[in-house]
Amino acid sequence: MKIVLTVIYICFTILGILLMKLGGNSLSLTFHQGINFKIGFVTLLGFLSYLFSFLLWQRLVVSFDLSYIVPITTGIVQIVILLIGILFFKEQINIVGLLGVLLVILGVVLMTIGKR
């Protein structure tokens, strides 16, 4: 069950970041003449996805060792977000970024093997 929650957490974190990127600059706060809060629908969905992932994160922190769950989930999220940026948003990656990705992958694999 903990693995399922971890996968759901990762999916909602990635979805939240993706939707906030797609929503662009639609968040607008005004506090001068009363409270005025505007947010685009896509950005709102991203915010809610990210909020849900945070609630799942609270559960994961209690269920796993911190030294295990934080690096692994963070590494997986970072790699998937990088791939989304490259594939969907046509972002560029240089050799240093590629080396960083390889090190993250190596770190996640080593931590997973070390946990067994």
Backbone as CSV, one residue per row, in Angstrom:
resi,resn,N_x,N_y,N_z,CA_x,CA_y,CA_z,C_x,C_y,C_z
1,MET,0.824,-1.197,0.000,0.000,0.000,0.000,0.869,1.263,0.000
2,LYS,2.018,1.183,0.694,2.907,2.349,0.737,3.460,2.680,-0.640
3,ILE,3.731,1.653,-1.437,4.253,1.872,-2.787,3.183,2.533,-3.657
4,VAL,1.939,2.092,-3.517,0.836,2.687,-4.286,0.690,4.165,-3.929
5,LEU,0.739,4.487,-2.641,0.657,5.891,-2.217,1.820,6.705,-2.766
6,THR,2.989,6.092,-2.831,4.162,6.785,-3.368,3.976,7.089,-4.845
7,VAL,3.479,6.128,-5.597,3.245,6.340,-7.029,2.178,7.418,-7.243
8,ILE,1.113,7.374,-6.452,0.061,8.397,-6.565,0.628,9.770,-6.207
9,TYR,1.446,9.833,-5.170,2.080,11.101,-4.789,2.917,11.650,-5.945
10,ILE,3.744,10.802,-6.529,4.604,11.231,-7.632,3.755,11.729,-8.801
11,CYS,2.697,11.009,-9.139,1.831,11.406,-10.258,1.162,12.755,-10.000
12,PHE,0.636,12.965,-8.807,-0.028,14.234,-8.512,0.958,15.392,-8.399
13,THR,2.161,15.121,-7.936,3.185,16.172,-7.899,3.534,16.601,-9.318
14,ILE,3.770,15.632,-10.182,4.108,15.928,-11.575,2.943,16.621,-12.277
15,LEU,1.733,16.133,-12.053,0.553,16.750,-12.660,0.387,18.195,-12.195
16,GLY,0.591,18.428,-10.906,0.471,19.785,-10.380,1.472,20.731,-11.013
17,ILE,2.709,20.309,-11.121,3.741,21.154,-11.732,3.438,21.384,-13.208
18,LEU,3.041,20.331,-13.915,2.720,20.447,-15.336,1.552,21.416,-15.566
19,LEU,0.491,21.268,-14.789,-0.672,22.143,-14.965,-0.365,23.587,-14.599
20,MET,0.457,23.806,-13.579,0.823,25.179,-13.234,1.664,25.801,-14.341
21,LYS,2.516,25.006,-14.974,3.303,25.500,-16.112,2.387,25.828,-17.286
22,LEU,1.437,24.950,-17.562,0.488,25.186,-18.647,-0.416,26.382,-18.363
23,GLY,-0.759,26.575,-17.089,-1.625,27.690,-16.707,-0.952,29.038,-16.865
24,GLY,0.358,29.019,-16.896,1.101,30.257,-17.115,0.981,31.233,-15.966
25,ASN,0.883,32.484,-16.315,0.873,33.579,-15.346,-0.542,34.006,-14.987
26,SER,-1.421,33.045,-14.737,-2.823,33.393,-14.536,-3.163,33.746,-13.088
27,LEU,-2.211,33.646,-12.192,-2.459,33.976,-10.791,-2.293,35.470,-10.575
28,SER,-3.301,36.083,-9.974,-3.264,37.527,-9.735,-3.802,37.804,-8.339
29,LEU,-3.008,38.455,-7.508,-3.430,38.825,-6.154,-3.432,40.343,-6.024
30,THR,-4.460,40.891,-5.407,-4.525,42.325,-5.156,-4.991,42.536,-3.726
31,PHE,-4.239,43.285,-2.958,-4.607,43.527,-1.568,-4.798,45.010,-1.260
32,HIS,-4.633,45.890,-2.240,-4.700,47.332,-2.012,-6.125,47.797,-1.755
33,GLN,-7.033,47.490,-2.638,-8.414,47.958,-2.530,-9.326,46.785,-2.193
34,GLY,-9.055,46.143,-1.130,-9.792,44.943,-0.777,-9.054,43.720,-1.282
35,ILE,-9.631,42.600,-1.060,-8.983,41.358,-1.469,-9.510,40.952,-2.841
36,ASN,-8.617,40.787,-3.783,-8.961,40.374,-5.133,-8.042,39.218,-5.506
37,PHE,-8.593,38.081,-5.731,-7.803,36.882,-6.025,-8.338,36.252,-7.292
38,LYS,-7.528,36.212,-8.342,-7.921,35.599,-9.611,-6.934,34.491,-9.941
39,ILE,-7.473,33.397,-10.426,-6.618,32.287,-10.823,-7.275,31.579,-12.005
40,GLY,-6.479,31.229,-12.996,-6.998,30.505,-14.150,-7.371,29.078,-13.778
41,PHE,-8.258,28.486,-14.585,-8.755,27.148,-14.279,-7.641,26.107,-14.288
42,VAL,-6.766,26.160,-15.298,-5.680,25.185,-15.393,-4.714,25.344,-14.216
43,THR,-4.418,26.588,-13.869,-3.543,26.838,-12.722,-4.197,26.347,-11.433
44,LEU,-5.494,26.545,-11.305,-6.227,26.063,-10.125,-6.154,24.542,-10.032
45,LEU,-6.350,23.858,-11.157,-6.229,22.397,-11.147,-4.822,21.964,-10.739
46,GLY,-3.815,22.686,-11.228,-2.443,22.391,-10.844,-2.218,22.600,-9.360
47,PHE,-2.758,23.703,-8.839,-2.632,23.991,-7.411,-3.308,22.902,-6.576
48,LEU,-4.510,22.486,-6.985,-5.228,21.448,-6.241,-4.503,20.103,-6.320
49,SER,-3.930,19.792,-7.473,-3.149,18.557,-7.608,-1.934,18.587,-6.682
50,TYR,-1.280,19.729,-6.668,-0.099,19.880,-5.820,-0.479,19.830,-4.341
51,LEU,-1.617,20.403,-3.992,-2.111,20.346,-2.617,-2.407,18.908,-2.206
52,PHE,-3.045,18.159,-3.098,-3.337,16.755,-2.810,-2.042,15.959,-2.633
53,SER,-1.047,16.254,-3.482,0.231,15.549,-3.358,0.901,15.885,-2.024
54,PHE,0.735,17.124,-1.561,1.288,17.499,-0.260,0.631,16.699,0.862
55,LEU,-0.677,16.505,0.777,-1.370,15.707,1.803,-0.890,14.254,1.780
56,LEU,-0.658,13.725,0.578,-0.096,12.380,0.481,1.319,12.343,1.042
57,TRP,2.067,13.414,0.793,3.447,13.500,1.289,3.479,13.380,2.807
58,GLN,2.529,13.993,3.481,2.469,13.903,4.936,2.345,12.449,5.380
59,ARG,1.584,11.686,4.646,1.408,10.269,4.967,2.691,9.478,4.686
60,LEU,3.346,9.800,3.572,4.573,9.086,3.210,5.699,9.352,4.203
61,VAL,5.797,10.578,4.680,6.848,10.941,5.633,6.713,10.113,6.908
62,VAL,5.491,9.841,7.302,5.249,9.047,8.506,5.534,7.567,8.248
63,SER,5.265,7.104,7.019,5.348,5.684,6.707,6.758,5.183,6.370
64,PHE,7.611,6.044,5.806,8.934,5.631,5.342,10.026,6.313,6.154
65,ASP,11.238,5.796,6.031,12.407,6.494,6.555,12.656,7.723,5.687
66,LEU,12.888,8.857,6.297,13.121,10.097,5.541,14.335,9.987,4.631
67,SER,15.377,9.346,5.118,16.600,9.238,4.330,16.405,8.374,3.085
68,TYR,15.308,7.685,3.012,14.993,6.837,1.864,13.982,7.497,0.939
69,ILE,12.873,7.955,1.482,11.753,8.424,0.658,12.025,9.777,0.004
70,VAL,12.681,10.676,0.699,12.914,12.016,0.137,13.803,11.966,-1.098
71,PRO,14.991,11.355,-1.046,15.826,11.345,-2.252,15.211,10.594,-3.424
72,ILE,14.548,9.500,-3.146,13.990,8.702,-4.237,12.840,9.421,-4.918
73,THR,11.875,9.916,-4.154,10.740,10.603,-4.780,11.175,11.899,-5.453
74,THR,12.064,12.629,-4.818,12.546,13.874,-5.412,13.287,13.595,-6.710
75,GLY,14.121,12.580,-6.724,14.860,12.228,-7.930,13.940,11.819,-9.065
76,ILE,12.964,10.990,-8.767,12.022,10.545,-9.800,11.235,11.728,-10.358
77,VAL,10.729,12.580,-9.468,9.970,13.756,-9.913,10.845,14.660,-10.774
78,GLN,12.067,14.909,-10.354,12.954,15.788,-11.117,13.223,15.247,-12.515
79,ILE,13.461,13.952,-12.621,13.748,13.353,-13.927,12.525,13.417,-14.837
80,VAL,11.354,13.075,-14.306,10.140,13.100,-15.133,9.811,14.535,-15.560
81,ILE,9.963,15.493,-14.663,9.710,16.893,-15.014,10.696,17.363,-16.084
82,LEU,11.938,16.953,-15.969,12.926,17.295,-16.993,12.514,16.734,-18.345
83,LEU,12.087,15.485,-18.384,11.650,14.870,-19.638,10.414,15.571,-20.204
84,ILE,9.480,15.929,-19.346,8.297,16.671,-19.793,8.707,18.011,-20.384
85,GLY,9.636,18.692,-19.734,10.117,19.978,-20.241,10.732,19.839,-21.622
86,ILE,11.509,18.790,-21.813,12.166,18.568,-23.102,11.148,18.168,-24.170
87,LEU,10.266,17.223,-23.843,9.344,16.681,-24.837,8.175,17.605,-25.169
88,PHE,7.584,18.244,-24.160,6.369,19.024,-24.394,6.615,20.521,-24.524
89,PHE,7.611,21.023,-23.833,7.850,22.465,-23.846,9.092,22.844,-24.652
90,LYS,9.708,21.840,-25.284,10.873,22.058,-26.145,12.018,22.770,-25.420
91,GLU,12.175,22.487,-24.134,13.277,23.053,-23.364,14.568,22.314,-23.723
92,GLN,15.669,22.985,-23.582,16.973,22.418,-23.951,17.703,21.918,-22.702
93,ILE,18.518,20.887,-22.892,19.362,20.392,-21.808,20.796,20.330,-22.336
94,ASN,21.717,20.755,-21.508,23.125,20.722,-21.915,23.809,19.503,-21.304
95,ILE,25.076,19.349,-21.554,25.825,18.173,-21.100,25.899,18.106,-19.571
96,VAL,25.987,19.251,-18.930,26.022,19.255,-17.457,24.679,18.789,-16.901
97,GLY,23.586,19.236,-17.509,22.266,18.779,-17.091,22.083,17.293,-17.305
98,LEU,22.574,16.805,-18.424,22.494,15.379,-18.720,23.311,14.562,-17.717
99,LEU,24.478,15.056,-17.369,25.303,14.397,-16.355,24.579,14.372,-15.001
100,GLY,23.927,15.467,-14.670,23.148,15.524,-13.430,22.028,14.502,-13.407
101,VAL,21.333,14.352,-14.538,20.263,13.354,-14.635,20.819,11.957,-14.428
102,LEU,21.936,11.677,-15.046,22.548,10.357,-14.882,22.949,10.092,-13.432
103,LEU,23.467,11.111,-12.762,23.824,10.956,-11.349,22.588,10.733,-10.476
104,VAL,21.503,11.428,-10.787,20.258,11.233,-10.031,19.747,9.813,-10.229
105,ILE,19.750,9.347,-11.470,19.300,7.980,-11.745,20.168,6.979,-10.997
106,LEU,21.476,7.171,-11.049,22.393,6.294,-10.327,22.110,6.329,-8.823
107,GLY,21.862,7.488,-8.289,21.563,7.615,-6.863,20.284,6.893,-6.471
108,VAL,19.232,7.031,-7.287,17.968,6.356,-7.007,18.145,4.835,-7.075
109,VAL,18.875,4.375,-8.060,19.114,2.925,-8.182,19.911,2.411,-6.979
110,LEU,20.974,3.130,-6.602,21.781,2.699,-5.464,20.989,2.690,-4.166
111,MET,20.148,3.700,-3.965,19.338,3.738,-2.743,18.319,2.621,-2.719
112,THR,17.735,2.312,-3.877,16.769,1.227,-3.945,17.429,-0.112,-3.685
113,ILE,18.603,-0.321,-4.279,19.329,-1.572,-4.053,19.770,-1.665,-2.585
114,GLY,20.235,-0.559,-2.036,20.710,-0.547,-0.649,19.611,-0.801,0.361
115,LYS,18.374,-0.493,0.021,17.261,-0.672,0.947,16.855,-2.137,1.072
116,ARG,17.174,-2.921,0.045,16.757,-4.346,0.066,17.584,-5.082,0.991
